[in-house]
Amino acid sequence: MKVFHGVEELEKAVGTHLGHSGWHTVTQRQIDLFAEATGDHQWIHVDPEKAAQGPFGSTVAHGYLTLSLIPMLMSEIYAVEGIRMGVNYGVNKVRFPAPVPVDSRLRAGVELVSFTTGAAGYQMVARVAIEREGGDKPVCVAETVAVLAP
C-alpha cells in the first residue's frame, strides 16, 4: 500500500499509477446478497441452472456490484495521512467492457487523474480499472471523484 504523508504529497502524484489491490473472488453469495439489496433478481445473476445455458455459461455479477467494490479495492492501494475523512462525490464515467462470471478473481488498478482545492476540501479524480484474472480486457472502468476533508 502506498501511503501519502499529507495532501501535498498526493497532489504530486497526479498522472501516476498508484498501484493494484489484492485479488478478490466474487462469490454467488455476494451476487445473491447484492440482488437482495437492490431488487435486481435477473436470472443471469441468481439462477445458476438457467445461467449455465445462457451466454456466459454461469451466473455473472451485476455491473453495479462490480462498481460497488471500488471503495474496498481502493482502500488496499493507497492511504492519505492528515485528512479527517474522504467522501465519495460521484463518478464521471463508468463502463463494463466484460462480464464477471461467478468465482472470478478481480483486482483494481488506480491512476490519479487530478487533484484540486475546493470549498469543501480537496477534490481528487481517479481512473479505476478493475480486471478479471485471466481476462483480456477490464470488467469495469470508472472515473471516480472524491472529496478529502482536511
N, C-alpha and C positions, 0 to 999 in steps of 0.2 A: 504494500500500500504506500502510495506517495502522500506524504504529509507536508502541507504548505504552512509555513510559520508566518501567518498573517495574510491579509488580502493583497498586500503589495507583492508578495512572492507569487500568489496565484495570478495576479494580473500579468506578471512577466511570462507566464506560461501560455498566453493566448497564441493560438496557432500550432500548439504542440499536442501530441498524443499523450494522454495521461496514464495509459496502461489498460490492462484487461482484468476483469473479475475472474473468480474461480468458475469452474464448471458446475452447473446445477441441473438436475434431472427434473423434467416436467412429468408428473405422475397423473394417472387417471383420477386419483383422489383430488388433486389440485384442480383439475379440469372440472370435475363434478361440483366441487365447492364453489368455483367461480360461476358455474351455471346456476347454482342455487342462489348465489348472492345477486346475480344480475337478471335472472329470469330468462336467460338465453339457453334453452334446452334443445337446440337443434341437434338432430341425430348424429351429425358428423362429429359432434363433440362428446355426446353422452351415451351413445348406443354402440358399444364395441362390435356386436354381432352384425348390425346393419352397416356400420362404417367399414368393416372388413371387406365388404362387397363394393364399397364406394371408391372414389377416385384416388384416395391416398392409401388404401389397404389397411387403415386403422383409424381410430379416432385422432383428431388433431386439436391442439389447444386453440382457444379463441384468440384472435389477434389482440384484443384488448387485454387478455390475460398476459400475453407476452409483453405488451406495453407496460402493464402494471408491475412487472418485475424490475423495471428500470431503477427505481429508488434503492431497492435491495442490492442490485448488482453494482450500482454506482458507489454504494457505501463501502464496498470492498476495494475500490480503485483509488480513492483519494479522500483526504480529510483536510479541513482548514481550521487551524488553531486561531483563537482570538475572536470568534464570532459567537453571538448568542444563539442564533438559530438560522436555519435555511428553510425557505418556504417554496414549494412548487408554485410557479406563477403561470405555467401553461406550456403548450407545445406549439411550435411554429409549423412543423411539417412532420407527418408520420406516414410511413409506407410499410406494407407487409409483403415483401417480394417473394417469400417462400413459406410453405406451411411448416408447422411444428408437430410432427407425429408424436403420439404419446410415447413416453420414456426417452424422448430426445434429451441430449445434454446441451445446454445453452451457456454462453458467456457473453459479456458485453465488453466492447472497447469504447473509450471515450476520448474525443478531441475537444479541447476548449476553443470555441469559436470566437467569443467576445466577452469582454468584461467591462462594464461601465458603472459610473457612480450615478445614483438617482436619489430621489427624495426619501425613499423608504430604506435606503442602504445601497447595496451593490447588486447589480443585475448581471448574471452570467448566462451565456448561451453555450450549450454543449451539444455536439453531434454524437449520438449514441448509436452504435451498430451492434445488434445482437446477432450472433452467429450460432448455427447448429453444428455440433461436432460432426464432421463428415459431409456437411452440406457444401454446395458450390456457390451459394450466394446468401446474403444476410436474410434472416427471418423477420427482422424489424429494423428500420432505420428511422430515428426520430431526432428532431432538433428541440431539446428541452430548454426551458427558461426557468431560472431560479432566482429568488431574491435572498441575499445574505444580509442579515441584520448584525451590525457591529455591537 
